[in-house]
Amino acid sequence: MEIDTTKPHVGRVYDYVLGGHHNYEVDRAAAAAILKLVPTYPKVAKLNRWFIQLVGQRWSEAGIMNVLDLASGLPTQGHLNDYLPDARILFSDVDPVSVIYGEQILADKQNMRYIQADLRDPSPLLAAAAQFFGAERRIAVGGIGIFYLMDDESSRDILQKLHAFCAPGSVLSLSFVMSRGAAAAGQLSSAGSLAGVKVYPRTPEEIAALVAPWKVDECRPLAEWLGIDDFITEEEYAVNPFEMRGLIAHH
């Protein structure tokens, strides 16, 4: 795997603002520039991480034993493997740094695997999932922290193919960005470009249409999911007028 340390990678920037160590100077410089535009970014990153933990707890309580996680980042403390230690989990990410370290973290976990996968080309991911899960297709799919970085066409393509791949009874969880006014678009565009990505804000109605034929069960702000409605204040929203929302759907 080739690692390009000359350009920032959004996953490594995310790792840095969460206090991680698997990042490079170019990522740290990008994070510093993003924080000038979006000072709430560390809080947003924490909400995403805590939502993963909430989902992991729910899936554990539901007895889920097969998980496919998209754009996983690092499966360190507080990731799905902590809440579902006996489940079969297939982690994935496009970033080779995350894959290399992920493989090391999971080296002694025979029921877990980490692969490199580009979600814009789902075929290799689905082939790996077919090999990993075999005939068992009742799967929990995690997409927390990725679909607001993917355009409608790519998102719709993989979500429909995942629905076709999974059996009835499967579940889906993801997070997305919702604008709280026109000013957010420019901020998100500028912040995304600093990390080398484009950000796609969506309304709850747009995200529900995008995930179809998955059927939405719940869609709420992440802070509301987590019971910390005042974690980001209205004054902070006035500066950064967008919020993270979480969605849970079923097959």
C-alpha positions in Angstrom: 0.0 0.0 0.0 1.3 3.5 -0.9 0.9 6.2 1.7 0.9 9.8 0.3 2.1 12.1 3.1 2.2 15.2 0.8 -1.6 15.7 0.9 -4.0 15.7 3.9 -6.4 12.8 4.2 -9.8 13.5 5.8 -9.6 10.3 8.0 -6.2 11.3 9.4 -7.4 14.9 10.0 -10.4 13.3 11.9 -8.0 11.1 13.8 -5.9 14.2 14.8 -8.9 16.3 16.1 -10.0 13.3 18.2 -6.5 13.2 19.8 -5.1 10.3 17.8 -1.6 9.7 16.7 -2.0 8.1 13.2 -1.6 11.3 11.2 1.1 13.4 9.6 2.2 17.1 9.6 0.2 17.8 6.5 -3.0 16.5 8.3 -2.3 18.5 11.4 -1.8 21.7 9.3 -5.1 21.0 7.5 -6.8 20.5 10.8 -5.5 23.8 12.1 -6.8 25.6 9.0 -10.2 23.9 9.3 -10.5 24.9 12.9 -10.3 28.5 12.0 -13.3 28.1 9.7 -15.2 25.5 11.8 -14.2 25.8 15.5 -16.9 23.2 16.4 -15.2 20.5 14.3 -13.7 18.7 17.4 -17.2 18.5 18.9 -18.7 17.2 15.7 -16.0 14.5 15.5 -16.7 13.5 19.1 -20.4 13.3 18.3 -19.7 11.0 15.4 -17.5 8.8 17.6 -20.0 8.7 20.4 -22.8 7.8 18.0 -20.7 4.8 16.9 -20.6 3.7 20.5 -24.3 4.2 20.9 -25.0 2.1 17.8 -22.5 -0.6 19.0 -24.3 -0.8 22.3 -27.7 -1.1 20.6 -26.5 -3.7 18.2 -25.0 -5.7 21.1 -28.2 -5.6 23.0 -30.0 -6.7 19.9 -27.7 -9.8 19.6 -26.3 -8.8 16.3 -23.4 -11.1 15.2 -22.5 -9.8 11.7 -21.3 -6.3 11.0 -20.0 -4.6 7.9 -18.5 -1.2 8.7 -17.8 1.4 6.0 -14.9 4.0 6.2 -14.1 2.6 9.7 -11.1 4.7 10.6 -9.1 3.1 13.5 -10.9 0.3 15.5 -9.3 1.6 18.8 -11.0 1.9 22.2 -14.7 2.7 21.9 -15.2 1.4 18.4 -17.6 -1.4 17.4 -15.2 -4.2 18.3 -15.4 -3.0 21.9 -19.2 -3.4 22.0 -19.4 -6.5 19.9 -16.3 -8.5 20.8 -17.8 -11.9 19.7 -19.4 -10.6 16.4 -18.0 -11.1 13.0 -16.9 -7.6 11.9 -15.6 -6.6 8.5 -14.0 -3.2 8.8 -13.0 -1.2 5.7 -11.4 2.1 4.7 -9.8 3.6 1.6 -6.9 5.1 3.6 -3.9 2.7 3.7 -2.7 4.1 7.0 -6.0 3.2 8.7 -5.9 -0.3 7.0 -2.3 -1.0 8.1 -2.9 0.0 11.7 -6.4 -1.5 11.7 -4.9 -4.9 10.7 -2.4 -4.6 13.6 -5.0 -3.7 16.1 -7.2 -6.7 15.1 -4.3 -9.2 14.5 -5.5 -11.5 17.4 -9.2 -11.2 16.5 -10.0 -14.2 14.4 -13.6 -13.0 14.0 -12.6 -9.6 12.6 -10.9 -8.4 9.4 -9.9 -5.1 8.0 -9.7 -4.4 4.2 -9.0 -1.5 2.0 -12.0 -0.5 0.0 -13.2 2.5 -2.1 -16.9 2.9 -1.6 -17.2 4.5 -5.0 -16.4 1.1 -6.5 -18.4 -1.3 -4.3 -17.7 -4.6 -6.2 -14.4 -5.5 -4.4 -16.0 -4.6 -1.0 -19.1 -6.8 -1.7 -16.9 -9.6 -3.0 -14.8 -9.5 0.3 -18.1 -9.3 2.3 -19.5 -12.4 0.5 -16.3 -14.3 1.3 -16.2 -13.1 4.9 -19.9 -13.6 5.8 -20.6 -16.6 3.5 -24.3 -17.5 3.4 -25.1 -15.4 6.5 -26.5 -12.2 5.0 -28.4 -10.7 8.0 -25.9 -7.9 8.6 -25.7 -4.7 10.4 -24.1 -2.0 8.2 -22.3 1.0 9.6 -21.8 4.2 7.6 -21.1 6.7 10.3 -18.9 9.6 9.2 -18.7 8.9 5.4 -21.9 9.6 3.4 -21.6 13.4 3.8 -18.3 13.0 1.9 -19.9 11.2 -1.0 -22.1 12.5 -3.9 -25.7 11.3 -4.4 -24.9 9.0 -7.3 -22.1 7.1 -5.4 -24.0 7.0 -2.2 -27.2 5.7 -3.8 -25.3 3.1 -5.8 -23.6 1.5 -2.8 -26.6 1.7 -0.5 -28.8 0.0 -3.1 -26.2 -2.7 -3.7 -25.8 -3.2 0.1 -29.6 -3.6 0.4 -29.6 -6.2 -2.4 -26.6 -8.0 -0.7 -28.2 -8.1 2.8 -31.1 -10.2 3.9 -34.3 -9.1 5.5 -33.7 -8.2 9.1 -30.5 -6.4 8.3 -30.0 -2.9 9.7 -28.2 0.3 8.6 -26.9 3.2 10.6 -25.3 6.3 9.3 -24.6 10.0 10.0 -25.0 13.0 7.8 -24.6 16.8 7.8 -27.6 19.1 7.7 -27.3 22.8 6.9 -29.0 25.3 9.2 -29.1 28.0 6.6 -27.4 29.1 3.3 -24.3 30.3 5.1 -23.3 26.7 6.0 -22.7 25.7 2.3 -19.8 28.1 1.9 -18.2 27.1 5.2 -18.5 23.4 4.5 -17.1 23.8 1.0 -14.1 25.7 2.3 -13.4 23.4 5.2 -13.8 20.3 3.0 -11.4 21.6 0.4 -8.7 22.0 3.1 -9.0 18.3 3.8 -9.1 17.4 0.1 -12.8 16.5 0.0 -16.2 17.9 -0.9 -18.9 18.0 1.7 -22.5 17.2 0.8 -25.1 18.5 3.3 -28.6 17.0 3.1 -32.0 17.3 4.6 -33.7 14.4 6.4 -36.0 14.0 3.5 -33.1 13.9 1.0 -31.2 11.3 3.1 -34.3 9.1 3.4 -34.7 9.2 -0.4 -31.0 8.4 -0.8 -31.0 5.3 1.4 -34.1 3.8 -0.2 -35.1 0.9 -0.3 -33.7 0.8 3.3 -36.6 2.0 5.5 -35.8 4.7 8.0 -36.8 4.0 11.6 -35.3 7.0 13.4 -33.5 10.2 12.2 -32.4 12.8 14.8 -29.5 15.2 15.6 -26.6 13.3 17.1 -26.7 15.4 20.3 -30.3 14.4 20.7 -29.5 10.7 20.2 -26.9 11.0 22.9 -29.0 13.1 25.3 -26.6 16.1 25.2 -28.7 18.7 23.4 -26.6 21.6 24.7 -23.2 20.0 23.7 -23.1 22.5 20.8 -24.6 25.8 21.9 -26.9 28.0 19.8 -24.1 30.6 19.8 -21.8 28.0 18.2 -24.5 27.0 15.7 -24.7 30.7 14.8 -21.0 30.6 13.8 -21.1 27.2 12.2 -24.8 26.8 11.0 -24.9 23.1 10.4 -25.5 20.0 12.5 -24.7 16.3 12.5 -27.7 13.9 12.4 -27.9 10.1 12.8 -30.2 7.7 11.0 -31.1 4.1 11.7 -32.9 2.1 9.1 -33.9 -1.6 8.4 -34.1 -3.9 5.4 
